[in-house]
Amino acid sequence: MNKHDSYHANTSEKAKGLAVPSSTMVAYLAVWGTSSPGYPARVCSRLLSLNGVLTADIEQGIAVAFYNAERVTADELVMVVSMAGNGAHQLNRAEVIDQMSVAQALRLVSMRES
């Protein structure tokens, strides 16, 4: 299992216990530009501030967000992550590297477990 697959498995496990709308998506964002110790908390906080983001996490430069696609877009996720730095002197960048429905993510995990 590669690094990206392990994120699918870990985040999909979190979804198993959630009651989520059918429009819920999982977005995986690559994040660059800062190594500040407070940056991961700021990224999660900014993501969770968006109406429609259900949960968010960041680990090793990959942010993961479960979001209601009827309320927020992947472009909005990228925008708030890019603005999560500590000021103009920090260059932050985020890019969606994958996104899928929660149902699809759960199917991937089930296939790998069998």
SEGU-458902 format. One line per field, with one value per residue: residue number from 1; x negated, y negated, z of N, C-alpha, C in turn. Coordinates in Angstrom, 1 decimal. Layout:
BEGIN
seq	c(NUM,...)
npx	c(X,...)
npy	c(Y,...)
npz	c(Z,...)
capx	c(X,...)
capy	c(Y,...)
capz	c(Z,...)
cpx	c(X,...)
cpy	c(Y,...)
cpz	c(Z,...)
This chain:
BEGIN
seq	c(1,2,3,4,5,6,7,8,9,10,11,12,13,14,15,16,17,18,19,20,21,22,23,24,25,26,27,28,29,30,31,32,33,34,35,36,37,38,39,40,41,42,43,44,45,46,47,48,49,50,51,52,53,54,55,56,57,58,59,60,61,62,63,64,65,66,67,68,69,70,71,72,73,74,75,76,77,78,79,80,81,82,83,84,85,86,87,88,89,90,91,92,93,94,95,96,97,98,99,100,101,102,103,104,105,106,107,108,109,110,111,112,113,114)
npx	c(-0.9,-0.7,-1.7,0.4,2.6,2.8,3.7,6.3,7.4,7.2,8.7,11.1,11.9,12.6,14.9,16.7,18.2,19.7,22.7,23.4,24.3,25.4,24.1,21.5,18.1,14.6,11.7,8.3,5.6,2.5,0.1,-2.0,-4.7,-5.1,-6.6,-5.9,-5.2,-2.5,-1.0,0.4,2.6,3.8,4.5,6.5,8.3,9.1,10.2,12.3,13.8,15.3,18.6,20.0,17.8,17.1,15.2,11.7,8.2,4.6,1.6,-1.8,-2.1,0.2,3.5,6.7,10.1,13.4,16.3,19.4,20.5,22.5,22.4,19.9,16.9,14.2,12.3,12.7,11.7,9.0,8.4,8.8,6.9,4.5,4.4,3.8,1.4,-1.1,-1.2,-2.2,-4.8,-5.1,-4.9,-2.3,-0.9,1.6,3.0,5.5,5.1,6.5,10.0,13.1,16.2,17.6,18.7,17.4,14.7,15.0,15.6,13.2,11.5,12.8,12.3,9.6,9.3,10.3)
npy	c(1.2,-2.1,-5.5,-7.3,-5.5,-4.7,-7.0,-7.1,-4.8,-5.4,-7.8,-7.0,-5.1,-6.8,-7.8,-5.7,-5.7,-8.0,-9.8,-10.8,-13.1,-12.1,-13.6,-14.0,-14.4,-13.4,-15.1,-15.3,-17.1,-18.4,-20.2,-23.0,-25.1,-26.0,-25.4,-25.9,-25.2,-25.7,-25.6,-23.2,-23.1,-25.6,-25.1,-23.1,-24.4,-26.5,-25.1,-23.8,-26.1,-26.6,-26.5,-23.5,-21.8,-18.9,-17.4,-17.6,-17.1,-17.1,-15.8,-15.2,-17.0,-16.5,-17.4,-16.4,-16.5,-16.0,-16.9,-18.6,-18.6,-20.1,-22.5,-23.5,-24.0,-22.2,-24.0,-26.1,-24.9,-24.7,-27.4,-28.4,-26.9,-27.7,-30.3,-30.1,-30.7,-32.6,-35.2,-37.7,-37.1,-34.4,-31.9,-30.0,-27.1,-25.1,-22.1,-20.2,-16.8,-14.5,-13.5,-12.2,-10.5,-9.7,-7.2,-5.9,-6.0,-4.3,-1.9,-1.4,-1.0,1.3,3.1,3.4,4.6,7.1)
npz	c(0.0,-1.0,0.0,-0.6,-0.9,1.8,3.0,1.9,3.1,5.9,6.1,5.1,7.0,9.1,8.0,8.2,10.5,10.4,9.8,6.7,4.1,0.8,-1.0,-0.1,-0.3,-0.5,-0.3,-1.3,-0.6,-1.7,0.1,0.2,1.3,3.9,7.1,9.6,13.0,13.9,11.6,10.5,12.3,11.7,9.1,9.3,10.9,9.2,7.1,8.4,8.9,6.7,5.5,5.2,5.2,6.8,8.2,8.8,8.2,8.5,7.4,7.0,4.8,3.3,3.1,4.2,3.5,4.4,2.7,2.0,-1.1,-2.2,-0.8,-0.7,-2.7,-4.2,-5.1,-3.3,-1.0,-1.6,-1.8,0.9,2.2,1.0,2.0,4.6,5.8,7.8,7.1,4.6,3.9,3.7,1.4,0.4,-0.9,-2.4,-3.7,-5.3,-5.3,-5.5,-5.5,-4.4,-4.0,-0.8,-0.6,-2.7,-1.8,0.5,-0.8,-2.1,0.1,1.2,-0.9,-0.8,1.7,1.3)
capx	c(0.0,-1.5,-1.3,1.7,3.6,3.0,4.6,7.7,7.8,7.4,9.8,12.4,12.3,13.3,16.2,17.6,19.0,20.4,23.9,23.0,25.2,24.9,23.2,20.3,16.9,13.4,10.7,6.9,4.8,1.1,-0.1,-3.4,-5.0,-5.4,-6.9,-5.5,-4.5,-1.1,-0.4,1.4,3.8,4.5,5.2,7.7,9.3,9.6,11.1,13.6,14.6,16.1,19.9,20.0,16.7,17.5,14.0,10.4,7.0,3.4,0.4,-2.9,-1.8,1.5,4.7,7.9,11.3,14.8,17.1,20.7,20.3,23.6,22.2,18.5,16.2,12.8,11.6,12.8,10.8,7.7,8.2,8.6,5.6,3.5,4.4,3.6,0.1,-1.2,-1.4,-2.5,-6.1,-5.0,-4.2,-1.6,-0.2,2.4,3.6,6.2,4.5,7.6,11.2,14.0,17.3,17.3,19.0,16.3,13.6,15.3,15.5,11.7,11.0,13.3,11.6,8.2,9.3,10.6)
capy	c(0.0,-3.3,-6.6,-7.8,-4.5,-4.7,-8.1,-6.6,-3.9,-6.1,-8.8,-6.3,-4.5,-7.8,-8.0,-4.6,-6.0,-9.2,-9.9,-11.8,-13.2,-11.4,-14.6,-14.2,-14.1,-13.4,-15.8,-15.1,-18.3,-18.6,-21.5,-23.4,-26.5,-26.4,-24.3,-26.4,-24.2,-25.9,-25.6,-22.2,-23.5,-26.6,-24.6,-22.4,-25.4,-27.2,-24.2,-23.6,-27.3,-26.6,-25.9,-22.3,-20.9,-18.0,-17.1,-17.9,-16.6,-17.2,-15.0,-15.1,-17.8,-16.1,-17.8,-15.6,-17.1,-15.5,-18.1,-18.5,-19.3,-21.1,-23.7,-24.1,-23.4,-21.9,-25.3,-26.9,-24.2,-25.1,-28.8,-28.6,-26.3,-28.6,-31.5,-29.7,-31.1,-33.6,-36.5,-37.8,-36.6,-33.0,-31.4,-28.8,-26.6,-23.8,-21.6,-18.9,-15.7,-13.5,-13.7,-11.1,-10.4,-8.9,-5.9,-5.4,-5.8,-3.2,-0.8,-1.2,-0.4,2.7,4.0,3.7,5.4,8.5)
capz	c(0.0,-1.0,1.0,-1.0,-0.5,3.2,3.3,1.5,4.1,7.2,6.1,4.9,8.2,9.8,7.5,8.4,11.7,10.2,9.0,5.8,3.0,-0.4,-1.8,0.6,-1.0,0.2,-1.1,-0.8,-1.1,-1.4,0.7,0.2,1.6,5.3,8.0,10.9,13.9,14.0,10.3,10.4,13.1,11.0,7.9,9.7,11.4,8.0,6.3,9.1,8.9,5.5,5.6,4.4,5.6,7.9,9.0,8.1,8.9,7.7,7.9,6.1,3.6,2.7,3.8,3.8,4.0,4.0,2.5,1.3,-2.4,-2.4,0.0,-0.8,-3.8,-4.1,-5.3,-2.1,-0.1,-2.0,-1.5,2.3,2.6,0.5,2.8,6.0,6.3,8.8,6.5,3.2,3.6,3.5,0.1,0.6,-2.1,-2.2,-5.0,-5.2,-5.9,-5.7,-4.8,-4.7,-3.1,0.4,-1.0,-3.5,-0.9,1.3,-1.7,-2.2,1.4,1.3,-1.9,-0.3,2.9,0.9)
cpx	c(-0.9,-1.0,0.1,2.8,3.8,3.8,6.1,8.2,8.1,8.6,11.1,12.8,13.0,14.7,17.2,18.6,19.8,21.7,23.7,24.0,24.6,24.0,21.9,19.1,15.7,12.4,9.3,6.2,3.4,0.9,-1.6,-3.5,-5.3,-5.7,-6.6,-4.8,-3.0,-0.3,0.7,2.7,4.6,5.2,6.5,8.7,9.9,10.6,12.4,14.4,15.5,17.4,19.9,18.9,17.1,16.4,12.8,9.3,5.8,2.3,-0.6,-2.6,-0.6,2.6,5.9,9.1,12.5,15.7,18.4,20.5,21.4,23.4,20.8,17.9,14.8,11.9,11.6,11.8,9.4,7.4,8.0,7.3,4.4,3.4,4.2,2.3,0.1,-1.4,-2.0,-3.9,-6.2,-4.3,-3.6,-0.9,0.5,2.9,4.3,5.5,5.4,8.8,12.2,15.2,16.9,17.6,17.9,15.0,13.8,15.2,14.0,11.2,11.5,12.6,10.2,8.2,9.7,9.5)
cpy	c(-1.2,-4.4,-7.1,-6.8,-4.5,-5.8,-7.8,-5.7,-4.6,-7.0,-8.1,-5.5,-5.5,-8.0,-6.9,-4.9,-7.3,-9.0,-11.1,-11.9,-12.5,-12.3,-14.8,-13.6,-14.1,-14.1,-15.6,-16.3,-18.2,-20.0,-21.8,-24.8,-26.9,-25.2,-24.8,-25.3,-24.4,-25.8,-24.5,-22.5,-24.6,-26.1,-23.9,-23.4,-26.1,-26.4,-24.0,-24.9,-27.4,-25.9,-24.7,-21.4,-20.2,-17.7,-17.3,-17.5,-16.9,-16.4,-14.9,-15.8,-17.4,-16.5,-16.9,-16.3,-16.3,-16.7,-17.8,-19.3,-20.2,-22.4,-24.3,-23.3,-23.1,-23.1,-26.1,-26.2,-24.7,-26.5,-29.0,-28.0,-27.2,-29.9,-31.3,-30.0,-32.2,-35.0,-36.5,-37.2,-35.1,-32.7,-30.1,-28.4,-25.3,-23.4,-20.3,-17.9,-14.5,-13.9,-12.6,-11.2,-9.5,-7.5,-5.2,-5.1,-4.5,-1.9,-0.4,-0.5,1.1,3.6,4.3,4.6,6.9,9.2)
cpz	c(0.0,-0.1,0.6,-0.7,1.0,3.7,3.0,2.7,5.4,7.2,5.9,6.1,9.1,9.3,7.8,9.6,11.5,9.4,8.0,4.7,1.8,-1.2,-1.1,-0.2,-0.1,-0.8,-0.5,-1.4,-0.7,-1.0,0.7,0.8,3.0,6.1,9.5,11.7,14.0,12.7,10.1,11.1,12.3,9.7,8.3,10.1,10.2,7.2,7.0,9.2,7.7,5.8,4.7,4.6,6.9,8.8,8.2,8.9,7.9,8.3,6.7,4.8,2.8,3.6,3.3,4.3,3.4,3.9,1.7,0.0,-2.9,-1.8,-0.3,-2.0,-3.5,-4.2,-4.1,-1.0,-0.4,-1.6,0.0,2.8,2.2,1.3,4.3,6.6,7.3,8.3,5.1,2.9,3.4,2.2,0.4,-0.7,-1.8,-3.6,-4.7,-6.0,-6.2,-5.0,-5.3,-3.7,-1.9,0.1,-1.8,-2.7,0.0,0.5,-1.9,-1.0,1.5,0.3,-1.4,0.9,2.5,0.3)
